[in-house]
Amino acid sequence: MRSNSLGVFGYLLLVLGLASGGWAIVAAASDRVSGGVIAGILAVILLVAAGVILVGMSRRLQHDPLEPMMTEEGIELYEHDWQEDDK
């Protein structure tokens, strides 16, 4: 099985976007409003990028983007294991 490094990157962007959104709320509530605006813009950019990556991959792969992709060898092994269980 191959790993989906792009899916992991998408989830990383999602986590960073959520953290940046929290930072924006805290900074906007304090006296550093410009820091809150910058963090808010960064949060929007990160969340949109994560959404594009994750939704695009899930539509293309038809499963969760973090789930590893199956290779031909992995598919054969899976089918072999299940055929033995059915007998």
Protein Blocks (a to p, Z undefined) as FASTA:
>chain_A
ZZdfklmmmmmmmmmmmmmmmmmmmmmmmmblmlmmmmmmmmmmmmmmmmmmmmmmmmmn
opafklccddfklmmmmmmmmmmmmZZ
